[in-house]
Each structure stands twice: as structure tokens, then as C-alpha cells.
Amino acid sequence: MKKAVAAAHHDSGPSITEGLVRLIRSKPVTQADYDAAALFTLDAVANILGGRNSEPGRVLLNWWQARATNEAPEPSRLAFLMGALCHILETDDLHRASVVHPGCVVVPAAWALADKQKTGGLALLRSVLHGFEATTRVGMGVGPAHYKIWHNTATCGPYGSAMAAADLLGLDDEQTVHALGNAGTQSSGLWQFLETGAMTKHLHAGHAAEAGLKAADLAAFGFTGPTHILEGEKGFFKAACPDAEPDLVLANPDAPWQLTITSIKPWPSCRHTHPAIDAAEELRRQLGARGEDDILSVEVDTYQAALDVCNRPVAKSEYEAKFSLQHTVAAALLLPLVDFSAFGEAGRARAAKLALRVHPHAAEPYRSAYPVSWGAKVSVLLKDGSELVASRTNAKGDPEAPLSHDDMVAKAQMLLTHGGVLDPARVIDGILGLARNGPLPDLSLL
């Protein structure tokens, strides 16, 4: 590989990006870290293959097949497809402090490149750890105001895919800083799609995966990027983060790998709905023989970001239902399981009347605890004057309430079956075997 040439102009002083590269590359990796990375890689791949069985997934695959050639696709192009598919079903991972979905960006980029290079399992998993660390640390620095307009996964994701690719490509520190600089200049992704339920969110993940990989590949050939992309006067924080907290990017360098404190989703909806779903499922069991007609109203106390994204009393589509506190709480109170069917036409019809009686509010202690904790309280007021209450400081699947190894495997099997994979065990065993340096299993069925 060619070493990146010196830029014609250097910003003065060491940059946050330079510090981030040093921080990540100095962190030790244990076998437990590799094992965790294998489970998160499994979760992402299961989401990719499961995402094929969806309307946006079918559109993406039709587009892909219409432009297929006899040659193997470039890794960056394959990373786009995998990233977009991964983010469709709303069951991919979520890092709370950064409000980033790291897996749908990092794993596609790392997988596509490692597959082309015939990289061993441990190298792939190390790159995934590096990528999660970069995207979440940048995400922790953007500040809360960024999230009101910008989709953090889209804007912070390119740093993660670039960092993962840089590791697999063997870039030195200088080259990696250039890769992150050019990944960051491609940051984009706006929340406007929520107004109509457009498919744009999937584009966000695909672009973020592709952009970082391409930036790293260019850096290997000497293509330079801005070293002060984060804190520069015309950089990312200045442009899109009015209350950025740059110090958080490099804070607590000895903390566990951010991948190991990332949350896994048990339900196929926006993560902001999950603490309320968790609490509502507890109340469904308490309701016993009492039914929907016995419920006067349902009050949901949560944090402001949940309202900003998921305050949607009427869900007119499957996608809108995934971003509706009203629908998800009503479904959790009425249905035996909040699975994919809970968001389909029949599930929406079943929950529609009760959803109009679900009233979410931003309230303490959840308002102040966010984003460190994503919590909620659900209160069901019954017509006989009684009240049932359940609360969650954190949601199921958070590090404080983690899914077990068996839960993760069962979730992957469910997603793979949903995606039409005929032999889920082959994929599951192959990916878990990466932690013992096994080869990447074949995913050519994409």
C-alpha cells in the first residue's frame, strides 16, 4: 500500500481525530471482547438477511440485481447494500450515550472488506471493535441538539466504517486520520423522512457504511483528508452540533470497549419505544382477565427525545407503527407478543383504538437521566378507579438488563428464518466461530 502523502496544509496542533486513533489502537483486546464482537456481528448479519423480507428490502434487492455484473462487487458497494438492509427491521443494536446504531454501519463495511481479502475471524472482529469505538465516541461528542435534526447513525457512522476498514487495510496512524477526515466530510442524514415514513433511514446506514470504507481505501493510495474534521472552524461540530461536547470523544480511554456496553433490541421497533414496551408487557400480565374495554387511559412518562421521534397517535403504516409510542404500548398491552406481526395491518388494527388513549409525556426522572439511561413509566388507569403502574430505568437488552447468549442466538435464528435462510445454524455457528479465528461463512445468498 502507498503511504498517504503529507497534506499541503496542516491544521495547527494535534487533533481530536489523531487522539481517537491512538486511543483505539492502544486498547487491549481480550477473548471476552472477541466473543462479544462475534455476538454483535451475528446480530447485524441476522438483521441484514432478515431485512430482505420487507418492502424496502425487496426494492433494494431489485435495484442491486438490476445493476449486477459478472464481476464480484466492490466492497464499498456491497457495504452499502448490507448497511441498508441491516437497518430496515428496527431490531439492530443501539448505543445509548451516542444514540448511534453502530452495527448497521460498521459490520457491513468490515464484512465486505474482510470477505474480499479472505481475512480471518479475529481480524474481522478486531476491526468491528475499532469501528464501534470510533462511531460511538464521535456520537457521544455531538451533543443533544444535533439529534433533533440529524440522524446520528448517518452522521457519525462514517467514522466507524472508516476506522474498521483502516484496521483491515493495515493503514498507519497518519493514513487513518486522513481516512476519518474524509469519512467525516461525508456526514449527512436528516430526520425529515419521519414526516412521511419514507425509506430514507435505510439509505442513511448504507451510505455511512460505504462512505467510510471508500475513505479508508482512498487513504491507502495517498488521498488526504482534514485532520481537524471534528473541531475545526469549518468542521463537523461547528457545522452541525450547536452544543457539541468535544471532550467526550476522548474521555475515559480505559473504559471497556464501547461495543460491550451497546444495547441489543429484543423488539422490532425504534429503541425509544422499548422501555415503555417492557413496562407495558408487565402490566399486560397484571391485567389478567380484564380487557381493553376496562382501560380508561394509559399515561407514559419518558424523556423528550422519545417524544421527538415517536409521538405518533395514529400509525398509518408498518413503519410509522415502529416509531409510535402510542401503538407500541397499546400492542404490548393487548397482544401476547410484540413481534413483526404486531406492526402489520392486523396488528395495527387491533391496537388502534387503545392507541388513541395512550398519552406520552416527558417527565422526571426519565427526562434528566437520558441519554445515560433510557427509561419509562407506564400507568394504566382502569374504569373501576384502580391503577396499574410499571417502570423501567433501563430497557431489556441494555447492559444493565442484557440479553443472554441463548437469547441472542434465538433472536438471530428468528431473524434468519424471517429472511428466508434455509440453514440458520450454518450462519450462526460460522459467525460465532469467528471468535476462534474461523473463516467468514458464505453470505453469497445476498
Buried (B, 14 or more C-beta within 10 A) or exposed (E): EEEBEEBEEEBEEEBBBBBBBBBBBEBEBEEEBBBBBBBBBBBBBBBBBBBBBBEBBEEBBEEBEEEEEEEEBBBBBBBBBBBBBBBBBBBBBBBBBBBBBBBBBBBBBBBBBBBBBEBBBBBBBBBBBBBBBBBBBBBBBBBBEBBEEBBBBBBBBBBBBBBBBBBBBEBBEBBBBBBBBBBBBBBBBEBEBBEEBEBBBBBBBBBBBBBBBBBBBBBBEBBBBBBBBBBBEEBBBEEBBBEBBBEBBBEEEEEBBBBBBBBBBBBBBBBBBBBBBBBBBBBBEEBEEBEBEEBEBBBBBBBBBBBBBBBBBEBEBBBBBBBBBBBBBBBBBBBEEBBBBBBEEEBBEBBBEBBEBBBBBBBEBBBEBBBEBBBBBBBBBBEEEEEBBBBBBBBBBBEEBBBEEEBBBEBBBBBBBBBEBEEBEEBBBBBBBBBEEBBBBEBEEB
